[in-house]
């Protein structure tokens, strides 16, 4: 069965590409997440790596739509025998291409969210959403919502992670930065934020799947809390009934129940006959006595039993 991350990326790859500026922002998000700057015999080029066939097709479409050029595709087996796809992008004007991707040429492959190039790239809200969509396609990991809630963007540099955190904050989504062994991550840990993000980037089917899992979890947790509360009340009733029966048997042993007033006799007999019944049930079985009245009688029986215990020779 496909992982939730794979299903999210499939969902995103089905999103329509309406505007060139959004297509470019999405492509930038992908390249910032999984791209690298390389030098070959023909000059500089961008190399992208992914294990997802749908992402490969998406990148081809974006590059063709925005820059009217084709990518070069290389395929090899990665770790755990997974297919690894590498795409080579060689634009005719590499310097202009880098600027369009909001990567200042003079800084190598560093993304700076305060830079004017980046701010222009994500100027529109639709482009901000497209950039986040690209970042998910290039380096997004989302846990199965049936298990836990965790959305993570993985990057090679802290600057890129901070750029995504900034774009998320524009939608009131507050991600945190985490330094990994081989890079950096921006992550969200609550279901509401992840659900909102999936809606923003256009992964509507997966958003509904997450919300369904979230609803079932909430129902399950509510039922469990109710069961635990009821079990705790049952235990409390049983423990109280055991003490009450012990008191009544002690009175019967040393004084006899006939020595009690009629009302206390009735309550004592009811408790002995119904050892597990709560006070409300004893009240219903009595001769018109309320629950509080039953409780008061049982308390008087406890006082009588305590007085007997205090008079016993071995009482300490």
HELIX and SHEET records of a PDB file:
HELIX    1   1 UNK A    4  UNK A   13  1                                  10    
HELIX    2   2 UNK A   20  UNK A   34  1                                  15    
HELIX    3   3 UNK A   53  UNK A   67  1                                  15    
HELIX    4   4 UNK A   79  UNK A   81  5                                   3    
HELIX    5   5 UNK A   94  UNK A  100  1                                   7    
HELIX    6   6 UNK A  105  UNK A  107  5                                   3    
HELIX    7   7 UNK A  116  UNK A  121  1                                   6    
HELIX    8   8 UNK A  125  UNK A  139  1                                  15    
HELIX    9   9 UNK A  158  UNK A  169  1                                  12    
HELIX   10  10 UNK A  191  UNK A  201  1                                  11    
HELIX   11  11 UNK A  204  UNK A  254  1                                  51    
HELIX   12  12 UNK A  257  UNK A  259  5                                   3    
HELIX   13  13 UNK A  262  UNK A  273  1                                  12    
HELIX   14  14 UNK A  279  UNK A  285  1                                   7    
HELIX   15  15 UNK A  291  UNK A  311  1                                  21    
SHEET    1   A 4 UNK A  35  UNK A  40  0                                        
SHEET    2   A 4 UNK A  43  UNK A  50 -1                                        
SHEET    3   A 4 UNK A  83  UNK A  89 -1                                        
SHEET    4   A 4 UNK A  72  UNK A  77 -1                                        
SHEET    1   B 4 UNK A 140  UNK A 142  0                                        
SHEET    2   B 4 UNK A 151  UNK A 155 -1                                        
SHEET    3   B 4 UNK A 183  UNK A 188 -1                                        
SHEET    4   B 4 UNK A 176  UNK A 180 -1                                        
END                                                                             
